[in-house]
Amino acid sequence: MEKEYISLKEATKYCCYSSDYLKLRARQGKLKAIKMGRNWFTTREWVEEYKNTLKTGPDKVFPKRSVKKWLFLFLIMFSVTAGFFLLLNFTEPILEKIIPARVIEIERNIE
């Protein structure tokens, strides 16, 4: 039975590693792969075999898409929180430059 070889770029779809990292592991002999010309090729089975030999790895802790989703949510929440605190800290001094201090005093007395 002939093996169906895939490029390392395509192999990234079956694991959470970049093609550069897979190429490094192939050169080190950790990932079964063959070099044709200047390009590396492996099989899906070899990628799965490589993933199963690892004691721990990103795939075993979090699925690939899950990490991206949580990172995206964290960045959104951080941006919103940072924006809120920046708004709180800088709104009053900016308003004092735009609106005369006397108007701000009157508004504070009304509240």
Stockholm file with secondary structure:
# STOCKHOLM 1.0

chainA/1-111         MEKEYISLKEATKYCCYSSDYLKLRARQGKLKAIKMGRNWFTTREWVEEYKNTLKTGPDKVFPKRSVKKWLFLFLIMFSVTAGFFLLLNFTEPILEKIIPARVIEIERNIE
#=GR chainA/1-111 SS CCCCCEEHHHHGGGSSSCHHHHHHHHHHTSSCCEEETTEEEECHHHHHHHHHHCSSCHHHHSCHHHHHHHHHHHHHHHHHHHHHHHHHHHHHHHHHHHSCHHHHHHHHHHC
#=GC SS_cons         CCCCCEEHHHHGGGSSSCHHHHHHHHHHTSSCCEEETTEEEECHHHHHHHHHHCSSCHHHHSCHHHHHHHHHHHHHHHHHHHHHHHHHHHHHHHHHHHSCHHHHHHHHHHC
//
